[in-house]
Amino acid sequence: MTERKLYTIIAEYNGGTYIGQSFGDSPAAALSGWLSSVQDVQLAGWGVTRQELTTIAKEDDPVAVSGCVGVWCVTGSVKRGLVLINVVATDAST
């Protein structure tokens, strides 16, 4: 059984930075959990749809960032531009 860990999700899109947290068995699972928890009204304010972000998360697994421990990245294109999402392993006890 895999231990669920806390991850911090940092999405950069259209000049904005959007941060949230989610538990998961892996960075990809945490990203998926975060996407399902984000409110539709938030996404509308960001100018991106849930389907666009979900497609990015399904098409590519987060890739480890070279030179860092516990940091992953995934990117993708949406109708209005590029989305950069960083997933960071976070110590829940702090």
N, C-alpha and C positions, 0 to 999 in steps of 0.2 A: 504494500500500500504506500502510495506517495504522499508525502507531507504537503498540505496546502500552505503556501507562503503568501505573504502580503507583497504586492507589487504596486509601485506608483506609476501611473500612466501619464505621460506628458505629450500632448498633441499640439503641433504647430500647424496653423492653417490660416491663410488669408490675413496675415498680420496679427493673429491672435494666438495666445498660448492657453491651453485648456488642460487642467490637471485634475486627476481623480485617482482613486485607489480601488484595488480589487484583489481578492484572494484567488489563488489558482494553484493547480498542480505543476504548472509550467508558465513561462511568459505568455505563450499563445493562449492558454486557458484563461489567464488573468485578463488579457486584452479582450477576449470574447465576453467575459463576465462584465467588464467595465462598459463595453459597448451596449450590452443589454440593460445596464442600469442608467445610462444617460437618458434624460428626459427628451422627448421629441421637441418640446419648446426650446430647450437648450440648443439642440442641433439646428433648429430653424434660425436661431440667433447667430449661430456660427456660419450659416450659409451652406451647410452640407447635410446630406440625408443619411439616415441610418443604413440604408442599402449601400450607399457608396462606401462608407467606412467598413461595413461588414464584408463587402467584396474585397477590400484591401486586406483585411485580416484573414480571410479565407484563401486568398491567392498566394500569400507569402507568409511563412513563419518568421517571427522576429529573428534577426541575425545578431549574433554577439558583436558588440562594439570592440574593435581591436584596442588592446592596451587597457581595457577596463574589466573589472570583475563585477558581475551581476547587472550588466547593462546591455540591453538589446535595442534594436532599431528596426522599424519597418516603414516603408514609404509606398505611396501610390498616387495615381492621378484621379482626380474627380473632375466634374464638369467645369469648375472654376479654378482649377490649379492643382498644385502638389500638396499632399499631406505628409508630414513627417511625424511619426509616433515613436517615442522612446518609452521603453519599459524598464523600470529600475527595481531590482530586488530591495525590499525595505524591511528593516528590523521593526516588527510590530511592538516591541517592548519599550521603545523609546518615546 
